[in-house]
Amino acid sequence: MRTNRIRTTALAVTALAAALSLTACGGEDKAMGTKPAGSAETAAPAATSTDSTDNTAQPDAPKADTPETQTVPAGGKHAGGNGKKPETVPDTKAAASIPACTTTNSTVKVSSVSRPINHLLLTVTNTGSTDCAAYYAPFLRFDDAQAVYPVYDDSKPQAVVTLAPGDKAYAGIALLGEPGENEPVKSDNLGVTMVDRNNQPKNETTVKLPAETYTDSLGFVTYWQSDVENALMY
């Protein structure tokens, strides 16, 4: 009987030890996060790529309009009324480089006129074999005067007077201002200097003035004109 009791006790001890062992294992599995076999969760879906590149063809983004450069003409942006640069009209006279009428290819004379009073007429004649241009107004010097005689700017013609061989150009000389304004001075000779296209003097020639020629500081000479009437209208 004692032997059976000992065997029974031994079996009970063995069973108890096994039960404790299983309890300990179960606690360890919970502590380690180990999941029992057969309880695996469904596999997580594949991670979505974070690459922002989209291979799908996309239309090009519209480009920003670039304003065109507008040429502003020298006369101002409103020149011509449309902002366009006006066409340049070639100066045929300048392009041809017409030489100035000077004492080497022309002659100069001064003469009296009946009307208007207190005026003289200066005439230049092309004596050369090619064209010459009577540029601007002549430089005049009465006798030994140091100053050049005044030029009447309002007499400027619309175009330079070009002379073919034998042609003439004219300039009017007003001798006096209003009576009593200045003391007239008698002069005998007139120095005449032609100018080039840059209004620079070329050479001087001296002509004899009509008798009893008087001038004062209010007189003037006109630009060269193509006819006598225009020369004497001022």
N, CA, C and O of each residue as an XYZ file, in Angstrom:
936
protein
N       0.840     -1.200      0.000
C       0.000      0.000      0.000
C       0.864      1.234      0.000
O       0.571      2.230     -0.662
N       1.987      1.140      0.795
C       2.902      2.292      0.857
C       3.523      2.525     -0.483
O       3.750      3.668     -0.881
N       3.806      1.440     -1.197
C       4.438      1.584     -2.529
C       3.479      2.262     -3.468
O       3.905      3.122     -4.239
N       2.199      1.923     -3.449
C       1.213      2.558     -4.324
C       1.053      4.038     -3.999
O       0.897      4.883     -4.880
N       1.098      4.318     -2.683
C       0.957      5.727     -2.287
C       2.118      6.526     -2.800
O       1.949      7.634     -3.309
N       3.326      5.954     -2.664
C       4.521      6.684     -3.140
C       4.432      6.895     -4.643
O       4.777      7.962     -5.152
N       3.948      5.825     -5.382
C       3.869      5.946     -6.841
C       2.831      6.999     -7.202
O       3.020      7.807     -8.111
N       1.709      6.962     -6.445
C       0.647      7.933     -6.723
C       1.136      9.341     -6.456
O       0.872     10.278     -7.210
N       1.870      9.455     -5.338
C       2.411     10.792     -5.000
C       3.399     11.267     -6.055
O       3.425     12.437     -6.438
N       4.224     10.302     -6.517
C       5.208     10.665     -7.550
C       4.518     11.106     -8.825
O       4.935     12.063     -9.478
N       3.461     10.395     -9.168
C       2.730     10.781    -10.386
C       2.090     12.153    -10.230
O       2.072     12.963    -11.158
N       1.565     12.392     -9.029
C       0.936     13.710     -8.806
C       1.959     14.834     -8.893
O       1.714     15.907     -9.445
N       3.142     14.523     -8.305
C       4.206     15.544     -8.356
C       4.615     15.793     -9.798
O       4.828     16.932    -10.215
N       4.720     14.703    -10.550
C       5.121     14.854    -11.967
C       4.086     15.636    -12.740
O       4.447     16.492    -13.548
N       2.792     15.368    -12.516
C       1.716     16.091    -13.215
C       1.706     17.560    -12.850
O       1.478     18.438    -13.681
N       1.974     17.799    -11.522
C       1.986     19.198    -11.083
C       3.134     19.956    -11.734
O       2.992     21.105    -12.152
N       4.288     19.270    -11.809
C       5.444     19.929    -12.439
C       5.179     20.246    -13.902
O       5.572     21.300    -14.402
N       4.509     19.323    -14.582
C       4.197     19.554    -16.006
C       3.257     20.731    -16.170
O       3.412     21.564    -17.063
N       2.246     20.775    -15.252
C       1.280     21.883    -15.335
C       1.957     23.218    -15.099
O       1.667     24.200    -15.782
N       2.869     23.255    -14.122
C       3.600     24.513    -13.856
C       4.458     24.919    -15.042
O       4.589     26.093    -15.389
N       5.058     23.848    -15.668
C       5.900     24.143    -16.828
C       5.085     24.771    -17.954
O       5.533     25.725    -18.590
N       3.905     24.244    -18.197
C       3.053     24.784    -19.265
C       2.596     26.201    -18.948
O       2.516     27.058    -19.828
N       2.294     26.433    -17.654
C       1.857     27.780    -17.247
C       2.971     28.808    -17.457
O       2.758     29.924    -17.932
N       4.195     28.356    -17.066
C       5.334     29.270    -17.246
C       5.566     29.583    -18.695
O       5.842     30.734    -19.031
N       5.464     28.594    -19.584
C       5.686     28.806    -21.021
C       4.641     29.752    -21.599
O       4.932     30.618    -22.424
N       3.409     29.550    -21.131
C       2.347     30.428    -21.639
C       2.585     31.869    -21.243
O       2.359     32.789    -22.029
N       3.047     32.058    -20.009
C       3.343     33.440    -19.576
C       4.482     34.055    -20.340
O       4.471     35.244    -20.659
N       5.505     33.197    -20.641
C       6.655     33.723    -21.390
C       6.267     34.115    -22.801
O       6.727     35.124    -23.337
N       5.390     33.274    -23.405
C       4.949     33.631    -24.764
C       4.238     34.958    -24.798
O       4.423     35.743    -25.729
N       3.416     35.221    -23.780
C       2.699     36.503    -23.752
C       3.669     37.651    -23.550
O       3.538     38.718    -24.149
N       4.678     37.395    -22.662
C       5.648     38.459    -22.407
C       6.457     38.787    -23.636
O       6.751     39.961    -23.861
N       6.843     37.788    -24.467
C       7.674     37.967    -25.653
C       6.854     38.345    -26.870
O       7.418     38.637    -27.924
N       5.531     38.346    -26.746
C       4.691     38.694    -27.886
C       4.571     37.589    -28.875
O       4.159     37.827    -30.010
N       4.916     36.374    -28.494
C       4.840     35.246    -29.427
C       3.399     34.818    -29.567
O       2.692     34.636    -28.576
N       2.967     34.657    -30.815
C       1.598     34.271    -31.076
C       1.518     32.763    -31.209
O       2.415     32.120    -31.754
N       0.461     32.230    -30.718
C       0.293     30.778    -30.824
C       0.239     30.374    -32.268
O      -0.189     31.132    -33.139
N       0.695     29.127    -32.508
C       0.675     28.593    -33.863
C      -0.747     28.539    -34.351
O      -1.672     28.234    -33.598
N      -0.915     28.844    -35.646
C      -2.232     28.776    -36.255
C      -3.042     30.028    -36.071
O      -4.191     30.079    -36.510
N      -2.482     31.056    -35.429
C      -3.245     32.298    -35.220
C      -2.624     33.487    -35.947
O      -2.886     34.640    -35.606
N      -1.776     33.188    -36.982
C      -1.109     34.269    -37.737
C      -2.144     35.159    -38.418
O      -3.114     34.668    -38.996
N      -1.926     36.492    -38.345
C      -2.854     37.424    -38.977
C      -2.643     37.457    -40.480
O      -1.601     37.039    -40.985
N      -3.616     37.945    -41.168
C      -3.519     38.052    -42.628
C      -2.373     38.984    -42.999
O      -2.210     40.031    -42.373
N      -1.553     38.618    -44.032
C      -0.373     39.431    -44.417
C      -0.795     40.834    -44.809
O      -1.790     41.049    -45.501
N       0.007     41.782    -44.336
C      -0.291     43.186    -44.630
C      -0.091     43.468    -46.115
O       0.791     42.872    -46.734
N      -0.880     44.353    -46.696
C      -0.717     44.656    -48.129
C       0.625     45.315    -48.383
O       1.216     45.919    -47.487
N       1.108     45.190    -49.640
C       2.405     45.778    -49.999
C       2.360     47.280    -49.799
O       1.343     47.932    -50.030
N       3.508     47.814    -49.358
C       3.589     49.256    -49.086
C       3.427     50.034    -50.379
O       3.918     49.624    -51.430
N       2.732     51.164    -50.291
C       2.553     52.026    -51.462
C       3.795     52.882    -51.665
O       4.320     53.461    -50.714
N       4.269     52.962    -52.923
C       5.478     53.737    -53.210
C       5.227     55.222    -52.945
O       4.157     55.763    -53.225
N       6.268     55.853    -52.390
C       6.176     57.302    -52.127
C       6.762     58.133    -53.253
O       6.814     59.359    -53.151
N       7.212     57.475    -54.351
C       7.783     58.215    -55.481
C       6.678     59.037    -56.132
O       5.636     58.500    -56.508
N       6.909     60.360    -56.265
C       5.880     61.253    -56.798
C       5.857     61.273    -58.318
O       5.000     61.922    -58.917
N       6.802     60.558    -58.953
C       6.872     60.588    -60.415
C       5.719     59.820    -60.989
O       5.466     58.670    -60.630
N       4.994     60.505    -61.929
C       3.880     59.852    -62.581
C       4.247     59.666    -64.027
O       4.450     60.632    -64.762
N       4.334     58.380    -64.443
C       4.767     58.093    -65.808
C       3.674     58.334    -66.827
O       3.908     58.230    -68.031
N       2.472     58.657    -66.349
C       1.387     58.909    -67.281
C       1.639     60.221    -68.012
O       1.939     61.239    -67.389
N       1.518     60.192    -69.326
C       1.805     61.392    -70.111
C       0.855     62.506    -69.725
O      -0.354     62.305    -69.618
N       1.432     63.707    -69.513
C       0.642     64.877    -69.136
C       0.871     65.972    -70.178
O       1.971     66.078    -70.722
N      -0.143     66.782    -70.465
C       0.059     67.882    -71.422
C       1.012     68.919    -70.858
O       1.036     69.174    -69.654
N       1.796     69.514    -71.748
C       2.738     70.552    -71.306
C       1.992     71.735    -70.728
O       0.934     72.131    -71.217
N       2.569     72.289    -69.673
C       1.961     73.470    -69.058
C       2.102     74.646    -70.013
O       3.140     74.787    -70.659
N       1.076     75.496    -70.116
C       1.175     76.654    -71.027
C       2.292     77.572    -70.616
O       2.487     77.844    -69.432
N       3.021     78.046    -71.590
C       4.127     78.957    -71.316
C       3.603     80.375    -71.158
O       2.637     80.778    -71.807
N       4.269     81.131    -70.271
C       3.862     82.515    -70.044
C       4.170     83.343    -71.265
O       5.235     83.209    -71.867
N       3.240     84.197    -71.629
C       3.452     85.065    -72.783
C       4.612     86.007    -72.527
O       4.686     86.646    -71.478
N       5.511     86.089    -73.486
C       6.653     86.998    -73.384
C       6.375     88.213    -74.241
O       6.207     88.076    -75.453
N       6.320     89.401    -73.655
C       5.996     90.580    -74.460
C       7.074     90.854    -75.473
O       8.265     90.775    -75.172
N       6.647     91.182    -76.693
C       7.622     91.504    -77.722
C       8.206     92.884    -77.478
O       7.538     93.784    -76.967
N       9.469     93.029    -77.856
C      10.130     94.331    -77.704
C       9.651     95.252    -78.801
O       9.706     94.908    -79.981
N       9.183     96.415    -78.415
C       8.662     97.364    -79.384
C       9.663     98.471    -79.595
O      10.142     99.099    -78.651
N       9.967     98.692    -80.848
C      10.911     99.753    -81.178
C      10.199    101.088    -81.128
O       9.200    101.322    -81.808
N      10.747    101.943    -80.306
C      10.161    103.267    -80.181
C      10.893    104.192    -81.125
O      12.108    104.357    -81.013
N      10.189    104.789    -82.039
C      10.868    105.683    -82.972
C      11.439    106.884    -82.279
O      10.997    107.262    -81.194
N      12.433    107.490    -82.915
C      13.116    108.625    -82.314
C      12.196    109.784    -82.050
O      12.424    110.560    -81.122
N      11.111    109.923    -82.886
C      10.193    111.018    -82.691
C       9.234    110.821    -81.552
O       8.346    111.651    -81.355
N       9.376    109.744    -80.783
C       8.470    109.482    -79.685
C       7.603    108.285    -79.983
O       7.437    107.923    -81.147
N       7.058    107.675    -78.986
C       6.300    106.446    -79.178
C       4.994    106.654    -79.917
O       4.409    105.688    -80.407
N       4.509    107.913    -80.013
C       3.272    108.170    -80.713
C       3.513    108.628    -82.148
O       2.570    108.957    -82.869
N       4.783    108.647    -82.559
C       5.082    109.111    -83.906
C       4.380    108.228    -84.917
O       4.426    107.003    -84.810
N       3.726    108.838    -85.902
C       3.043    108.081    -86.937
C       1.705    107.551    -86.474
O       0.963    107.011    -87.295
N       1.354    107.673    -85.203
C       0.066    107.261    -84.708
C      -0.063    105.778    -84.450
O      -1.084    105.348    -83.914
N       0.950    104.957    -84.814
C       0.834    103.516    -84.624
C       2.032    102.913    -83.920
O       2.139    101.689    -83.847
N       2.928    103.720    -83.404
C       4.066    103.216    -82.658
C       5.143    102.606    -83.513
O       6.158    102.151    -82.986
N       4.953    102.581    -84.844
C       5.959    101.997    -85.713
C       6.971    103.054    -86.115
O       6.668    104.242    -86.222
N       8.163    102.579    -86.329
C       9.222    103.495    -86.727
C       8.964    103.950    -88.155
O       8.847    103.115    -89.052
N       8.872    105.277    -88.389
C       8.594    105.751    -89.738
C       9.751    105.452    -90.663
O      10.911    105.419    -90.252
N       9.411    105.235    -91.922
C      10.458    104.977    -92.899
C      11.302    106.228    -93.081
O      10.795    107.350    -93.043
N      12.579    106.020    -93.275
C      13.492    107.135    -93.491
C      13.559    107.445    -94.977
O      13.896    106.589    -95.795
N      13.234    108.675    -95.305
C      13.301    109.084    -96.700
C      14.731    109.499    -97.002
O      15.245    110.427    -96.379
N      15.377    108.838    -97.934
C      16.779    109.178    -98.211
C      16.921    110.593    -98.746
O      16.114    111.058    -99.551
N      17.956    111.261    -98.283
C      18.268    112.593    -98.762
C      19.137    112.448   -100.007
O      20.347    112.236    -99.922
N      18.496    112.567   -101.155
C      19.228    112.319   -102.397
C      20.330    113.338   -102.614
O      21.378    113.022   -103.177
N      20.090    114.554   -102.169
C      21.132    115.569   -102.349
C      22.355    115.258   -101.497
O      23.495    115.370   -101.947
N      22.080    114.855   -100.222
C      23.195    114.524    -99.339
C      23.913    113.286    -99.842
O      25.140    113.203    -99.788
N      23.124    112.301   -100.343
C      23.734    111.058   -100.817
C      24.649    111.318   -102.000
O      25.674    110.657   -102.160
N      24.277    112.278   -102.823
C      25.089    112.571   -104.002
C      26.316    113.409   -103.662
O      27.200    113.591   -104.499
N      26.369    113.922   -102.421
C      27.504    114.746   -101.980
C      27.767    115.881   -102.959
O      28.872    116.035   -103.479
N      26.733    116.663   -103.195
C      26.876    117.795   -104.112
C      27.824    118.818   -103.503
O      27.619    119.228   -102.361
N      28.835    119.234   -104.213
C      29.770    120.217   -103.653
C      29.103    121.570   -103.482
O      28.135    121.893   -104.172
N      29.628    122.353   -102.559
C      29.090    123.687   -102.322
C      29.505    124.632   -103.444
O      30.567    124.488   -104.048
N      28.638    125.594   -103.698
C      29.000    126.671   -104.621
C      29.984    127.592   -103.900
O      29.672    128.124   -102.834
N      31.138    127.776   -104.462
C      32.169    128.629   -103.870
C      32.748    129.524   -104.959
O      32.301    129.488   -106.105
N      33.732    130.319   -104.598
C      34.344    131.211   -105.587
C      35.163    130.440   -106.626
O      35.558    131.004   -107.647
N      35.418    129.154   -106.368
C      36.168    128.359   -107.352
C      35.274    127.828   -108.463
O      35.770    127.483   -109.535
N      33.975    127.755   -108.231
C      33.070    127.250   -109.269
C      31.883    128.183   -109.521
O      30.970    127.842   -110.273
N      31.902    129.363   -108.888
C      30.770    130.285   -109.011
C      31.257    131.734   -108.966
O      32.387    132.019   -108.569
N      30.379    132.627   -109.380
C      30.639    134.057   -109.259
C      29.518    134.701   -108.445
O      28.383    134.225   -108.440
N      29.856    135.788   -107.761
C      28.893    136.473   -106.909
C      28.852    137.946   -107.309
O      29.881    138.560   -107.589
N      27.622    138.502   -107.328
C      27.486    139.948   -107.590
C      26.360    140.501   -106.721
O      25.477    139.759   -106.290
N      26.395    141.796   -106.471
C      25.375    142.478   -105.692
C      24.814    143.618   -106.543
O      25.548    144.300   -107.258
N      23.511    143.807   -106.448
C      22.878    144.832   -107.274
C      21.768    145.538   -106.514
O      21.232    145.012   -105.539
N      21.431    146.742   -106.977
C      20.356    147.521   -106.374
C      19.008    147.018   -106.891
O      18.913    146.452   -107.980
N      17.966    147.239   -106.081
C      16.597    146.918   -106.482
C      15.717    148.111   -106.143
O      15.998    148.856   -105.205
N      14.649    148.285   -106.915
C      13.749    149.403   -106.657
C      12.779    149.094   -105.517
O      12.409    149.983   -104.749
N      12.393    147.894   -105.419
C      11.482    147.482   -104.352
C      11.900    146.108   -103.834
O      12.304    145.243   -104.611
N      11.802    145.912   -102.521
C      11.485    146.923   -101.494
C      12.647    147.895   -101.290
O      13.786    147.620   -101.666
N      12.330    149.018   -100.697
C      13.363    150.023   -100.484
C      14.368    149.535    -99.443
O      14.056    148.687    -98.607
N      15.555    150.075    -99.509
C      16.644    149.730    -98.577
C      16.999    148.235    -98.623
O      17.306    147.618    -97.603
N      16.947    147.690    -99.818
C      17.329    146.286   -100.036
C      18.329    146.199   -101.191
O      18.358    147.042   -102.088
N      19.136    145.160   -101.132
C      20.024    144.789   -102.231
C      19.754    143.322   -102.583
O      19.198    142.562   -101.790
N      20.164    142.955   -103.795
C      20.001    141.565   -104.233
C      21.376    140.965   -104.484
O      22.179    141.500   -105.249
N      21.630    139.830   -103.816
C      22.890    139.109   -103.995
C      22.622    137.901   -104.885
O      21.685    137.141   -104.641
N      23.445    137.725   -105.914
C      23.241    136.651   -106.876
C      24.505    135.812   -106.986
O      25.604    136.352   -107.113
N      24.350    134.479   -106.938
C      25.464    133.561   -107.170
C      25.138    132.740   -108.418
O      24.021    132.248   -108.575
N      26.119    132.599   -109.297
C      25.937    131.870   -110.555
C      26.936    130.727   -110.619
O      28.127    130.916   -110.376
N      26.440    129.541   -110.949
C      27.305    128.372   -111.095
C      28.046    128.486   -112.427
O      27.435    128.392   -113.492
N      29.353    128.686   -112.364
C      30.169    128.804   -113.579
C      30.972    127.528   -113.856
O      31.784    127.485   -114.781
N      30.738    126.492   -113.045
C      31.465    125.237   -113.231
C      30.790    124.332   -114.240
O      29.821    124.708   -114.900
N      31.334    123.117   -114.342
C      30.802    122.146   -115.305
C      29.918    121.093   -114.645
O      29.356    120.241   -115.334
N      29.788    121.139   -113.322
C      28.931    120.200   -112.590
C      28.025    120.965   -111.632
O      28.212    122.159   -111.397
N      27.052    120.265   -111.091
C      26.124    120.900   -110.145
C      26.858    121.348   -108.883
O      27.864    120.764   -108.482
N      26.321    122.402   -108.273
C      26.787    122.827   -106.960
C      25.573    123.253   -106.149
O      24.515    123.534   -106.713
N      25.716    123.304   -104.835
C      24.606    123.637   -103.948
C      24.903    124.927   -103.207
O      26.000    125.128   -102.687
N      23.898    125.799   -103.169
C      24.002    127.043   -102.403
C      23.462    126.759   -101.007
O      22.265    126.902   -100.758
N      24.335    126.361   -100.109
C      23.923    125.949    -98.764
C      23.687    127.149    -97.848
O      24.409    128.144    -97.899
N      22.650    127.027    -97.004
C      22.363    127.987    -95.946
C      22.283    129.421    -96.491
O      21.643    129.683    -97.509
N      22.947    130.331    -95.787
C      22.975    131.749    -96.185
C      24.423    132.187    -96.283
O      25.283    131.621    -95.608
N      24.706    133.163    -97.091
C      26.093    133.640    -97.182
C      26.485    134.420    -95.926
O      25.645    135.045    -95.279
N      27.766    134.370    -95.599
C      28.296    135.217    -94.535
C      28.684    136.548    -95.182
O      29.452    136.595    -96.143
N      28.130    137.624    -94.625
C      28.409    138.948    -95.195
C      29.181    139.799    -94.203
O      28.986    139.709    -92.991
N      30.068    140.633    -94.749
C      30.835    141.563    -93.915
C      30.978    142.883    -94.683
O      31.621    142.947    -95.731
N      30.369    143.913    -94.138
C      30.436    145.236    -94.774
C      31.736    145.941    -94.374
O      32.022    146.151    -93.195
N      32.492    146.290    -95.385
C      33.792    146.950    -95.175
C      34.638    146.146    -94.168
O      34.888    144.958    -94.367
N      35.070    146.807    -93.095
C      35.946    146.143    -92.130
C      35.200    145.685    -90.870
O      35.808    145.529    -89.812
N      33.922    145.477    -90.982
C      33.135    145.052    -89.812
C      33.667    143.721    -89.272
O      34.030    142.826    -90.035
N      33.705    143.613    -87.946
C      34.207    142.388    -87.317
C      33.125    141.310    -87.227
O      33.424    140.119    -87.306
N      31.870    141.730    -87.062
C      30.772    140.769    -86.897
C      30.170    140.404    -88.248
O      30.127    141.214    -89.174
N      29.707    139.163    -88.330
C      29.013    138.704    -89.530
C      27.611    139.294    -89.536
O      26.962    139.392    -88.495
N      27.153    139.682    -90.712
C      25.825    140.278    -90.838
C      24.764    139.259    -90.397
O      24.892    138.075    -90.711
N      23.723    139.695    -89.677
C      22.694    138.748    -89.184
C      21.983    138.014    -90.325
O      21.796    138.560    -91.413
N      21.593    136.775    -90.054
C      20.838    135.955    -91.016
C      19.395    135.859    -90.540
O      19.138    135.641    -89.356
N      18.460    136.023    -91.460
C      17.036    135.944    -91.129
C      16.603    134.477    -91.177
O      16.424    133.911    -92.255
N      16.436    133.870    -90.003
C      16.168    132.426    -89.938
C      14.847    132.023    -90.582
O      14.740    130.932    -91.142
N      13.845    132.886    -90.510
C      12.538    132.531    -91.070
C      12.536    132.426    -92.589
O      11.533    132.034    -93.185
N      13.640    132.769    -93.209
C      13.709    132.692    -94.672
C      14.262    131.349    -95.162
O      14.489    131.171    -96.359
N      14.474    130.420    -94.253
C      15.048    129.125    -94.640
C      14.119    128.390    -95.601
O      12.949    128.190    -95.274
N      14.598    127.982    -96.777
C      13.741    127.285    -97.743
C      13.501    125.835    -97.337
O      14.159    125.314    -96.437
N      12.553    125.192    -98.011
C      12.240    123.805    -97.699
C      13.324    122.853    -98.164
O      13.448    121.754    -97.623
N      14.097    123.240    -99.136
C      15.167    122.383    -99.648
C      16.360    123.244   -100.046
O      16.222    124.428   -100.354
N      17.520    122.623   -100.033
C      18.734    123.317   -100.466
C      18.625    123.634   -101.953
O      18.148    122.817   -102.740
N      19.062    124.802   -102.317
C      19.007    125.214   -103.722
C      20.209    124.623   -104.451
O      21.359    124.945   -104.149
N      19.919    123.748   -105.419
C      20.977    123.115   -106.213
C      21.032    123.772   -107.586
O      20.009    123.962   -108.243
N      22.233    124.112   -108.002
C      22.409    124.835   -109.263
C      23.121    123.961   -110.294
O      24.217    123.452   -110.058
N      22.476    123.808   -111.422
C      23.147    123.203   -112.564
C      24.074    124.254   -113.167
O      23.926    125.439   -112.865
N      25.016    123.859   -114.003
C      25.899    124.849   -114.623
C      25.094    125.957   -115.305
O      24.222    125.694   -116.133
N      25.407    127.197   -114.939
C      24.705    128.352   -115.514
C      23.522    128.824   -114.685
O      23.030    129.927   -114.918
N      23.044    128.036   -113.727
C      21.903    128.441   -112.899
C      22.327    129.446   -111.828
O      23.508    129.594   -111.513
N      21.299    130.143   -111.269
C      21.556    131.179   -110.282
C      20.729    130.938   -109.016
O      19.670    130.313   -109.057
N      21.237    131.448   -107.897
C      20.500    131.495   -106.630
C      20.583    132.913   -106.100
O      21.482    133.673   -106.461
N      19.619    133.269   -105.222
C      19.498    134.667   -104.809
C      19.341    134.767   -103.290
O      18.782    133.884   -102.639
N      19.858    135.881   -102.750
C      19.675    136.203   -101.332
C      19.360    137.686   -101.238
O      20.001    138.517   -101.880
N      18.353    138.004   -100.418
C      17.985    139.400   -100.225
C      18.750    139.996    -99.053
O      18.962    139.333    -98.038
N      19.164    141.257    -99.200
C      19.892    141.954    -98.130
C      19.061    143.160    -97.697
O      18.877    144.105    -98.464
N      18.566    143.119    -96.472
C      17.872    144.276    -95.904
C      18.930    145.154    -95.240
O      19.682    144.680    -94.388
N      18.991    146.418    -95.622
C      20.073    147.285    -95.183
C      19.775    148.005    -93.878
O      20.662    148.160    -93.038
N      18.536    148.444    -93.702
C      18.198    149.299    -92.567
C      16.948    148.802    -91.848
O      16.076    148.161    -92.434
N      16.896    149.123    -90.556
C      15.679    148.879    -89.798
C      14.721    150.039    -89.978
O      14.780    150.737    -90.990
N      13.843    150.258    -89.018
C      12.911    151.380    -89.084
C      13.678    152.699    -89.003
O      14.654    152.805    -88.261
N      13.249    153.680    -89.747
C      13.943    154.986    -89.733
C      14.038    155.565    -88.326
O      13.065    155.552    -87.572
N      15.195    156.064    -87.989
C      15.404    156.716    -86.701
C      15.797    155.776    -85.579
O      16.122    156.239    -84.486
N      15.777    154.443    -85.816
C      16.111    153.499    -84.738
C      17.618    153.419    -84.502
O      18.060    153.297    -83.360
N      18.399    153.487    -85.561
C      19.851    153.410    -85.427
C      20.507    154.371    -86.415
O      19.899    154.780    -87.404
N      21.733    154.716    -86.134
C      22.477    155.613    -87.013
C      23.050    154.822    -88.188
O      23.875    153.936    -87.962
N      22.659    155.097    -89.412
C      23.188    154.380    -90.568
C      24.672    154.662    -90.794
O      25.179    155.745    -90.505
N      25.346    153.639    -91.324
C      26.778    153.748    -91.609
C      26.982    153.462    -93.095
O      26.463    152.484    -93.634
N      27.740    154.329    -93.735
C      27.997    154.151    -95.172
C      29.053    153.069    -95.384
O      30.061    153.019    -94.678
N      28.805    152.201    -96.372
C      29.742    151.118    -96.695
C      30.020    151.122    -98.186
O      29.160    151.479    -98.992
N      31.256    150.713    -98.549
C      31.665    150.707    -99.958
C      31.856    149.300   -100.521
O      31.624    149.062   -101.706
N      32.278    148.374    -99.669
C      32.584    147.029   -100.148
C      31.853    145.972    -99.315
O      31.509    146.189    -98.153
N      31.638    144.853    -99.937
C      30.943    143.752    -99.263
C      31.755    142.473    -99.412
O      32.026    142.017   -100.523
N      32.140    141.897    -98.263
C      32.794    140.592    -98.284
C      31.740    139.493    -98.237
O      30.898    139.475    -97.340
N      31.785    138.574    -99.207
C      30.798    137.476    -99.305
C      31.526    136.151    -99.151
O      32.456    135.850    -99.899
N      31.093    135.363    -98.174
C      31.687    134.044    -97.937
C      30.626    132.970    -98.125
O      29.591    132.989    -97.459
N      30.881    132.043    -99.025
C      29.980    130.904    -99.206
C      30.286    129.861    -98.115
O      31.377    129.847    -97.547
N      29.318    129.002    -97.838
C      29.514    127.977    -96.802
C      29.255    126.592    -97.393
O      28.620    126.451    -98.438
N      29.768    125.568    -96.693
C      29.562    124.203    -97.167
C      28.311    123.598    -96.511
O      27.550    124.297    -95.844
N      28.117    122.308    -96.710
C      26.905    121.652    -96.219
C      26.848    121.593    -94.695
O      25.788    121.332    -94.126
N      27.971    121.831    -94.033
C      28.013    121.893    -92.565
C      27.974    123.318    -92.053
O      28.233    123.572    -90.876
N      27.648    124.251    -92.941
C      27.570    125.678    -92.615
C      28.914    126.229    -92.148
O      28.985    127.117    -91.298
N      29.962    125.684    -92.720
C      31.304    126.169    -92.431
C      31.799    127.027    -93.597
O      31.604    126.664    -94.757
N      32.442    128.170    -93.298
C      32.883    129.065    -94.375
C      33.946    128.409    -95.256
O      34.814    127.675    -94.784
N      33.844    128.703    -96.551
C      34.801    128.135    -97.503
C      35.840    129.174    -97.938
O      37.039    128.978    -97.740
N      35.388    130.247    -98.514
C      36.314    131.307    -98.920
C      35.513    132.595    -99.106
O      34.288    132.566    -99.217
N      36.197    133.683    -99.137
C      35.548    134.996    -99.229
C      35.941    135.700   -100.511
O      37.081    135.631   -100.971
N      34.969    136.369   -101.058
C      35.235    137.234   -102.203
C      34.670    138.615   -101.899
O      33.683    138.731   -101.173
N      35.268    139.638   -102.431
C      34.840    141.004   -102.155
C      34.239    141.627   -103.409
O      34.829    141.589   -104.489
N      33.044    142.203   -103.237
C      32.370    142.860   -104.363
C      32.119    144.318   -103.998
O      32.025    144.680   -102.825
N      32.012    145.150   -105.047
C      31.774    146.579   -104.845
C      30.285    146.822   -104.623
O      29.441    146.313   -105.360
N      29.978    147.609   -103.594
C      28.590    147.939   -103.287
C      28.122    149.100   -104.163
O      28.920    149.930   -104.597
N      26.802    149.142   -104.416
C      26.275    150.323   -105.128
C      26.571    151.594   -104.346
O      26.687    151.562   -103.121
N      26.687    152.666   -105.025
C      26.998    153.952   -104.387
C      25.931    154.312   -103.360
O      24.752    153.993   -103.511
N      26.388    154.985   -102.319
C      25.508    155.459   -101.255
C      24.744    154.307   -100.570
O      23.537    154.376   -100.341
N      25.501    153.258   -100.261
C      24.897    152.135    -99.521
C      25.102    152.363    -98.034
O      26.230    152.533    -97.570
N      23.995    152.366    -97.285
C      24.047    152.567    -95.838
C      23.424    151.349    -95.147
O      22.438    150.773    -95.606
N      24.036    150.992    -94.043
C      23.515    149.866    -93.260
C      23.441    150.264    -91.790
O      24.028    151.260    -91.366
N      22.701    149.456    -91.020
C      22.700    149.615    -89.561
C      22.619    148.223    -88.930
O      22.607    147.215    -89.638
N      22.564    148.174    -87.612
C      22.611    146.892    -86.898
C      21.323    146.089    -86.980
O      21.273    144.964    -86.481
N      20.280    146.636    -87.597
C      19.001    145.926    -87.694
C      18.791    145.275    -89.054
O      17.730    144.710    -89.318
N      19.805    145.352    -89.921
C      19.680    144.716    -91.219
C      19.908    143.196    -91.133
O      20.256    142.666    -90.077
N      19.704    142.516    -92.261
C      19.886    141.054    -92.284
C      20.034    140.574    -93.727
O      19.793    141.323    -94.673
N      20.439    139.302    -93.875
C      20.494    138.637    -95.170
C      19.659    137.364    -95.086
O      19.585    136.740    -94.027
N      19.037    136.979    -96.181
C      18.205    135.767    -96.206
C      19.048    134.549    -96.585
O      20.200    134.665    -97.003
N      18.438    133.392    -96.425
C      19.013    132.166    -96.988
C      18.975    132.275    -98.516
O      18.245    133.088    -99.084
N      19.781    131.435    -99.158
C      19.740    131.379   -100.620
C      18.378    130.865   -101.073
O      17.842    129.906   -100.517
N      17.829    131.526   -102.098
C      16.520    131.165   -102.643
C      16.664    130.819   -104.127
O      17.646    131.171   -104.781
N      15.652    130.122   -104.628
C      15.705    129.710   -106.030
C      15.196    130.789   -106.982
O      15.423    130.703   -108.189
N      14.497    131.822   -106.442
C      14.013    132.908   -107.313
C      14.115    134.249   -106.599
O      14.251    134.321   -105.378
N      14.046    135.290   -107.387
C      14.220    136.652   -106.881
C      13.084    137.045   -105.927
O      13.315    137.677   -104.896
N      11.859    136.661   -106.287
C      10.697    137.056   -105.481
C      10.840    136.571   -104.021
O      10.591    137.323   -103.079
N      11.237    135.328   -103.863
C      11.400    134.803   -102.488
C      12.532    135.493   -101.739
O      12.465    135.678   -100.524
N      13.555    135.863   -102.465
C      14.705    136.522   -101.829
C      14.350    137.919   -101.335
O      14.921    138.384   -100.348
N      13.431    138.588   -101.991
C      13.126    139.978   -101.661
C      11.793    140.149   -100.931
O      11.314    141.272   -100.777
N      11.209    139.079   -100.494
C       9.901    139.179    -99.824
C      10.012    139.500    -98.327
O       8.990    139.722    -97.678
N      11.213    139.528    -97.772
C      11.359    139.723    -96.330
C      11.784    141.146    -96.019
O      11.957    141.498    -94.852
